[in-house]
Amino acid sequence: MNAPDSRHRLSAAHARPEDLAGFDMIRRLVAFPTVSRDSNLELIGWVRAYLEDLGATTRLTFNDDRRKANLFATFPARDGNATTGGIVLSGHTDVVPVDGQPWDTDPFEATLVGDRLHGRGVTDMKSFSAIGLAFVPQFLRRGLARPLHFALSYDEEVGCIGVHPLIDDVVAQGVAPTGCIVGEPTGMQLVVAHKGKKSWRCRVRGHEAHSSLAPQGVNAVQIACEIVAWIAGRARAFRSGDHQDPAYDVPFTTPHVGAIRGGTALNIIPRDCSFEFEIRHLPFDDPDAFFADVRRHADTFVPAMQAVDPAAYIEFDQLSTLPGFDDDGRNAIADIGRACSQSDATYKVSYATEASLFHRASMPAVICGPGHIEQAHQPNEWVSLEQLARCEAFMQSLAKHVCVA
Ligand SMILES: [Zn+2]
């Protein structure tokens, strides 16, 4: 690992808002209250106009009721190439709600408190997008050697569901970039892999009876708990098994049950119980094989249940799926990321992002953005000026890769 440039470190540590090219842009983006449940069209409209004024071509893809949109914008290279070998700067526009959180400042007015900028989305993840947008005039002045794209999505915070139509559209347009930089908060460290995640709901239908007549009922809560306990056993097996990758903060696959609901009163054999569970898996572990095992175990209870009541059942609904990705940072975008972050160190993380979806669509991805995940989703979400300065230094270095001079 190379030591970070000490001059750059010193200047980043003493960053002032007036030294930051993207400071006003961050404040502008934060002022759009783009909570996931609400429309993001005002922000998208404003950014689209800004980019088109600078010469970008833009494409929008919408959700079903057209209250939310993804924006994909392209600045072609000087030679007119708009499709091949460029860089995608990617960010989600939505933020998590502030309801019930004790904020000391207006969450949608980014406010400087000492050397920290407070506001919803300053870390997760409007600052990266804003700094990228603010650097466009500089990139254009130097002249683009290869295309530069922006991919701004909706509905990331509710399961990375919004970006799908954007990626489909980009692929259909024949855009084939070198790679994609997703600016989720990593402390400006280069993340080259993350786990996948898949989740389900299990619904157990039993048979009600007076609790004094237990054999005449089918106890849905107890059967559900048998399945939950089996999942917990699988979690212990993953933890002690040999499928491990020490590069991850949690180096093994983790199944987990997060919510359970069942029963009405102690003196009634419960008819219904449901629970939700997920698996956050290393990219080389198969979530479907895990699920098949859960289902097979659940099926062993069904004959006895249906002997009491033929209408009893155990059913599963898939809730979400997001792949993992990991090629150990052996691709061109990771090389660019290492150069721009001035470090050869790379990391792997357990949380999922849109990066794997770009990666799967033949757009190799890395994750690198200002701020830390611990500061995201919190009241008084903040990002340090030092992190913003490091992100700007990253963009300065990126100019060497995308610009002619
Ligand atoms: Zn995020």
Residues whose N, C-alpha, C, O or C-beta is under 5 A from the ligand:
A	BS01	ZN	D124 M125 E184
